[in-house]
Amino acid sequence: MNFIIKYLNENTLNKINYIFSFRFYNEFKKYKTKKKIIHILTPLHGNMGDQAIVYATNKYLRDNFKDYNILEIYRRDIYKYMKSLKKAVNPEDLIVLIGGGNMGNLWINEEVDRRFVIKNFPNNKIISMPQTISFTSDSDGDMELAKTKNIYNKNNNLILISREKKSYKLMQEYFEDKDIKLNPDTVLYLNNTVDTNKYKREYIMTCLRNDKEGILGNKKDVLINKLKNEFGQVVEYDTVVNKTIFKEQREKELNDMFDKFLKAKMVITDRLHGMVFCVITKTPCIVTKSIDHKVTGTYEWIEDLNYIKLVDDLDFNKIELLIEELSNIDKLNDIDFKEKYFNKLTNTLKELLMA
């Protein structure tokens, strides 16, 4: 049997897992009589930005919805558990979809799984945490958007939260009858929870993409070499680690990553969460845009921070001047994201849940 499974594609495996997913009810029946939030589609991969979203969302839910039990379901297990989950869930229970930047056809497997969840819980309030939405302007993007619109618009209990203004406008356009909210990326809920004086600041750190969202290409190596020649100690880092991260290891892995930022006196990045981690660790940062609107859109929430600078491209001459400017800041300013945004979101969500 295992030999056969090895050669099945993901779609076929998901269908098989779903057929037999009633088998796992014993794992969930103890929660049948309890009030609960199902935090669903959480990742196991080593993208620490996504792992930070899960960690921050779980903290947000525990802090603000104390009368609920919080259950986390990995994305890989959703087909395996679906029928058992549906049997254990009551109408007053809440389904929370992981936030991030994968609503669209660039990361289509995640979008397919989100449709699956939304389709299977028509009687529960579903909250999709702050997301960036981006469908490509081609036949594939049009086809996948049509599928998404069809499924999302049929669920009358779906609440969508966009994490920047462009996604907010697109969601309003695509999902006309949905309750659309606007709120910063959930990781910003962690602001002022990290000891920013833990280490001496030692080096300049680059945190640049290597995946299909990267836009630097061979300019990346040229930039890093120039930085090393001019500034000496430059550490090359990325917010993606090559390992599976279960929830038991998540906090340690995040703290190890935060330590990297806490030891940096300057970060140069094209990653949204490279920028956000600099906010959390109070690390001066130069950030450039990505292939979609998520970096520039998220920057609008934090543009008042004097130690985070957005540039159109990572031209070395511009960066050299900005490094000097940021190095000479006497006092880093702050934004109370909880007070300004997340407390308001909590009140709004609680009102919606009571409706």
C-alpha positions as CSV (number, residue, x, y, z in Angstrom):
1,M,0.0,0.0,0.0
2,N,2.8,2.5,0.9
3,F,4.5,1.7,-2.4
4,I,1.3,2.6,-4.3
5,I,0.8,5.8,-2.3
6,K,4.4,6.9,-3.1
7,Y,3.5,7.2,-6.8
8,L,0.1,9.0,-6.4
9,N,-0.1,12.7,-7.1
10,E,-1.2,15.2,-4.4
11,N,-4.7,15.6,-5.7
12,T,-5.4,11.9,-5.8
13,L,-4.0,11.4,-2.3
14,N,-6.1,14.3,-1.0
15,K,-9.2,12.6,-2.4
16,I,-8.4,9.3,-0.8
17,N,-7.6,10.9,2.5
18,Y,-10.9,12.8,2.4
19,I,-12.9,9.6,1.7
20,F,-11.6,8.0,4.8
21,S,-11.3,11.1,7.0
22,F,-14.1,10.0,9.3
23,R,-11.6,7.6,10.9
24,F,-10.1,10.3,13.1
25,Y,-13.2,11.4,15.0
26,N,-11.8,10.0,18.3
27,E,-9.0,12.6,18.1
28,F,-11.6,15.4,18.1
29,K,-14.7,14.2,19.9
30,K,-13.4,15.5,23.3
31,Y,-13.9,19.0,21.9
32,K,-17.4,18.3,20.7
33,T,-19.0,19.9,23.8
34,K,-16.4,22.7,24.0
35,K,-16.3,26.2,22.5
36,K,-13.5,26.2,20.0
37,I,-11.5,28.0,17.3
38,I,-10.1,25.8,14.5
39,H,-6.9,27.5,13.2
40,I,-6.5,25.8,9.9
41,L,-4.1,25.3,7.0
42,T,-1.0,26.1,9.1
43,P,2.3,25.3,7.3
44,L,5.0,22.8,8.1
45,H,7.6,24.3,5.7
46,G,10.6,26.3,6.7
47,N,9.4,29.8,5.6
48,M,9.8,31.6,8.9
49,G,7.6,34.4,7.8
50,D,4.7,32.0,7.5
51,Q,5.7,30.3,10.8
52,A,5.7,33.7,12.5
53,I,2.2,34.3,11.1
54,V,1.0,31.1,12.7
55,Y,2.7,31.9,16.0
56,A,1.4,35.5,16.1
57,T,-2.1,34.4,15.2
58,N,-2.2,31.7,17.9
59,K,-1.0,34.3,20.4
60,Y,-3.6,36.8,19.2
61,L,-6.4,34.2,19.5
62,R,-5.3,33.1,23.0
63,D,-5.0,36.7,24.2
64,N,-8.3,37.9,22.9
65,F,-10.6,34.9,22.7
66,K,-10.0,33.3,26.1
67,D,-13.3,31.4,26.3
68,Y,-12.4,29.4,23.2
69,N,-10.2,26.2,22.9
70,I,-7.7,26.8,20.1
71,L,-7.1,23.8,17.8
72,E,-4.4,24.0,15.1
73,I,-4.7,21.9,12.0
74,Y,-1.7,21.6,9.6
75,R,-2.4,22.2,5.9
76,R,-1.2,18.7,5.0
77,D,-3.8,17.2,7.3
78,I,-6.9,19.0,6.3
79,Y,-8.2,16.3,3.8
80,K,-7.3,13.6,6.3
81,Y,-9.3,15.1,9.1
82,M,-12.1,17.0,7.4
83,K,-15.1,14.6,8.0
84,S,-14.0,14.1,11.6
85,L,-13.6,17.9,12.1
86,K,-17.1,18.6,10.6
87,K,-18.6,16.1,13.0
88,A,-16.9,17.7,16.0
89,V,-17.6,21.3,15.1
90,N,-20.7,23.1,16.4
91,P,-22.4,26.1,14.7
92,E,-21.0,28.6,17.3
93,D,-17.4,27.4,16.7
94,L,-15.1,29.6,14.7
95,I,-12.9,28.6,11.7
96,V,-9.7,30.7,11.3
97,L,-7.8,30.5,8.0
98,I,-4.1,31.3,8.2
99,G,-3.1,34.7,6.9
100,G,-0.2,35.5,4.6
101,G,0.5,36.2,1.0
102,N,-0.9,33.1,-0.8
103,M,-4.4,34.0,-1.8
104,G,-4.2,33.8,-5.6
105,N,-2.7,31.5,-8.2
106,L,1.0,32.1,-7.6
107,W,0.8,29.5,-4.7
108,I,-2.2,27.6,-6.2
109,N,-2.0,24.6,-3.9
110,E,-2.6,26.8,-0.9
111,E,-5.5,28.5,-2.6
112,V,-7.1,25.2,-3.6
113,D,-6.9,24.0,0.0
114,R,-8.5,27.3,1.3
115,R,-11.4,26.8,-1.2
116,F,-11.8,23.3,0.2
117,V,-12.2,24.6,3.8
118,I,-14.5,27.4,2.9
119,K,-16.7,25.0,0.9
120,N,-16.9,22.5,3.8
121,F,-17.9,24.9,6.6
122,P,-20.9,26.7,5.3
123,N,-22.6,27.0,8.8
124,N,-19.6,28.4,10.8
125,K,-18.2,31.9,10.9
126,I,-14.9,31.7,8.9
127,I,-12.3,34.4,9.4
128,S,-9.5,34.6,6.9
129,M,-6.7,36.4,8.7
130,P,-4.8,39.3,7.0
131,Q,-4.0,38.2,3.4
132,T,-2.6,39.6,0.2
133,I,-4.6,38.6,-2.8
134,S,-3.0,38.5,-6.3
135,F,-4.2,36.7,-9.4
136,T,-2.1,37.0,-12.5
137,S,-3.5,38.8,-15.6
138,D,-3.6,35.9,-17.9
139,S,-5.9,32.9,-18.7
140,D,-4.6,30.9,-15.8
141,G,-5.2,33.8,-13.4
142,D,-8.7,34.4,-14.8
143,M,-9.7,30.8,-14.6
144,E,-8.5,30.4,-11.0
145,L,-10.0,33.7,-9.9
146,A,-13.4,32.5,-11.3
147,K,-13.1,29.3,-9.2
148,T,-12.2,31.3,-6.1
149,K,-15.0,33.8,-6.6
150,N,-17.6,31.0,-7.1
151,I,-16.7,29.2,-3.8
152,Y,-16.0,32.3,-1.6
153,N,-19.2,34.1,-2.7
154,K,-21.4,31.0,-1.9
155,N,-20.3,31.0,1.8
156,N,-22.4,33.6,3.7
157,N,-20.4,33.3,6.8
158,L,-17.0,34.2,5.3
159,I,-15.1,37.3,6.7
160,L,-12.0,38.3,4.7
161,I,-9.2,40.5,6.1
162,S,-6.8,42.1,3.7
163,R,-3.4,43.2,4.9
164,E,-2.9,46.1,2.6
165,K,-5.1,48.6,0.7
166,K,-4.7,47.1,-2.8
167,S,-5.8,43.7,-1.6
168,Y,-8.7,45.4,0.2
169,K,-9.9,47.0,-3.0
170,L,-9.5,43.8,-5.0
171,M,-11.4,41.7,-2.4
172,Q,-14.2,44.3,-2.5
173,E,-14.3,44.0,-6.3
174,Y,-14.1,40.2,-6.4
175,F,-16.4,39.4,-3.4
176,E,-19.1,42.0,-3.5
177,D,-21.3,40.6,-0.8
178,K,-18.5,39.7,1.7
179,D,-17.6,41.5,4.9
180,I,-14.1,42.8,4.0
181,K,-11.8,44.2,6.7
182,L,-8.4,45.9,6.5
183,N,-5.7,45.2,9.1
184,P,-1.9,44.9,9.2
185,D,0.0,41.6,8.9
186,T,-0.6,39.5,12.0
187,V,3.1,39.3,12.8
188,L,3.0,42.9,13.7
189,Y,1.0,41.8,16.8
190,L,4.4,40.7,18.2
191,N,5.8,44.2,18.2
192,N,7.3,45.1,21.6
193,T,7.4,41.5,22.8
194,V,11.1,40.9,22.0
195,D,14.1,42.0,24.1
196,T,15.8,44.3,21.6
197,N,18.8,44.9,23.8
198,K,19.7,41.2,24.1
199,Y,22.8,41.4,21.9
200,K,25.4,43.9,20.6
201,R,24.7,44.9,17.0
202,E,27.6,43.4,15.0
203,Y,27.0,43.2,11.2
204,I,25.1,44.2,8.2
205,M,22.7,41.4,7.1
206,T,21.2,40.7,3.7
207,C,17.9,38.9,3.7
208,L,17.1,38.3,0.0
209,R,14.7,35.9,-1.8
210,N,15.9,32.9,-3.8
211,D,12.4,31.8,-4.9
212,K,9.9,32.7,-7.7
213,E,9.0,35.9,-6.0
214,G,12.5,37.3,-6.1
215,I,13.2,40.1,-8.6
216,L,16.9,40.8,-8.1
217,G,18.3,37.9,-10.2
218,N,22.1,38.2,-10.7
219,K,22.1,41.7,-9.2
220,K,21.9,40.0,-5.8
221,D,25.5,38.7,-5.9
222,V,26.8,42.0,-7.2
223,L,25.1,43.9,-4.4
224,I,26.4,41.6,-1.7
225,N,30.0,41.8,-3.0
226,K,29.9,45.6,-3.0
227,L,28.5,45.6,0.5
228,K,31.3,43.3,1.7
229,N,34.0,45.5,0.0
230,E,32.7,48.7,1.5
231,F,31.4,47.6,5.0
232,G,33.4,44.5,5.8
233,Q,31.3,42.0,7.9
234,V,28.1,41.2,5.9
235,V,26.0,38.2,6.8
236,E,23.9,36.5,4.1
237,Y,20.7,35.2,5.6
238,D,17.2,34.2,4.5
239,T,14.0,33.8,6.4
240,V,13.6,30.3,4.9
241,V,15.2,27.3,6.6
242,N,15.5,23.9,4.9
243,K,13.6,21.8,7.4
244,T,10.1,20.8,8.5
245,I,8.9,22.9,11.5
246,F,6.2,21.3,13.7
247,K,4.4,23.5,16.3
248,E,6.5,22.1,19.1
249,Q,9.7,23.6,17.5
250,R,8.1,26.8,16.1
251,E,8.9,29.1,19.0
252,K,12.5,28.0,19.3
253,E,13.1,28.4,15.6
254,L,11.5,31.8,15.6
255,N,13.6,32.9,18.6
256,D,16.8,31.7,16.8
257,M,15.8,33.7,13.8
258,F,15.0,36.8,15.9
259,D,18.5,36.5,17.4
260,K,20.0,36.9,13.9
261,F,18.1,40.2,13.4
262,L,18.9,41.3,17.0
263,K,22.7,40.9,16.2
264,A,22.4,43.0,13.0
265,K,23.0,46.7,12.9
266,M,21.4,47.0,9.5
267,V,19.2,44.7,7.3
268,I,18.8,44.9,3.5
269,T,15.9,42.8,2.3
270,D,13.2,42.2,-0.4
271,R,11.1,40.0,1.9
272,L,8.0,41.4,3.5
273,H,8.7,39.5,6.8
274,G,12.4,40.5,6.6
275,M,11.0,44.0,6.9
276,V,8.4,43.1,9.6
277,F,11.1,41.2,11.7
278,C,13.1,44.4,11.6
279,V,10.1,46.3,13.1
280,I,9.8,43.7,15.9
281,T,13.5,43.6,16.7
282,K,14.0,47.4,16.2
283,T,16.6,46.8,13.5
284,P,17.3,49.6,10.9
285,C,16.2,48.2,7.5
286,I,16.3,49.0,3.8
287,V,13.6,47.2,1.9
288,T,12.7,47.0,-1.8
289,K,9.5,45.9,-3.5
290,S,8.6,42.3,-4.5
291,I,6.8,41.1,-7.7
292,D,3.4,42.0,-6.2
293,H,2.0,44.7,-3.9
294,K,2.5,43.0,-0.5
295,V,5.8,44.7,0.5
296,T,4.8,48.2,-0.6
297,G,1.3,47.8,0.8
298,T,2.6,46.6,4.2
299,Y,5.1,49.4,4.3
300,E,2.2,51.9,4.4
301,W,1.4,50.6,7.9
302,I,4.9,51.3,9.1
303,E,6.2,54.2,7.1
304,D,6.2,56.4,10.2
305,L,9.0,54.3,11.7
306,N,12.1,56.3,11.1
307,Y,14.4,53.2,10.9
308,I,12.6,51.4,8.0
309,K,13.2,52.8,4.5
310,L,11.5,51.6,1.3
311,V,13.5,51.9,-2.0
312,D,12.5,51.3,-5.6
313,D,15.5,49.1,-6.2
314,L,18.6,48.0,-4.4
315,D,21.0,50.3,-6.2
316,F,24.3,50.3,-4.2
317,N,24.8,54.1,-4.4
318,K,21.4,54.7,-2.8
319,I,21.9,52.0,-0.2
320,E,25.3,53.3,0.8
321,L,23.7,56.7,1.6
322,L,20.8,55.1,3.4
323,I,23.1,53.0,5.6
324,E,24.9,56.1,6.7
325,E,21.5,57.9,7.4
326,L,20.0,55.0,9.3
327,S,23.2,54.4,11.3
328,N,23.0,58.0,12.7
329,I,19.4,57.9,14.0
330,D,19.5,58.9,17.7
331,K,16.2,57.4,18.8
332,L,14.0,54.8,17.0
333,N,10.3,55.6,17.1
334,D,7.5,53.1,17.7
335,I,3.9,52.3,16.7
336,D,1.6,50.5,19.2
337,F,0.0,48.1,16.7
338,K,-2.1,46.4,19.3
339,E,-3.7,49.6,20.5
340,K,-4.0,51.2,17.1
341,Y,-5.2,48.2,15.0
342,F,-5.5,44.8,16.7
343,N,-7.8,45.8,19.6
344,K,-10.2,47.4,17.1
345,L,-10.1,44.2,15.0
346,T,-10.9,42.1,18.1
347,N,-13.9,44.2,18.9
348,T,-15.1,44.0,15.3
349,L,-14.7,40.2,15.2
350,K,-16.5,39.7,18.5
351,E,-19.4,41.7,17.3
352,L,-19.6,39.7,14.1
353,L,-19.5,36.4,16.1
354,M,-22.4,37.6,18.2
355,A,-24.5,38.6,15.2
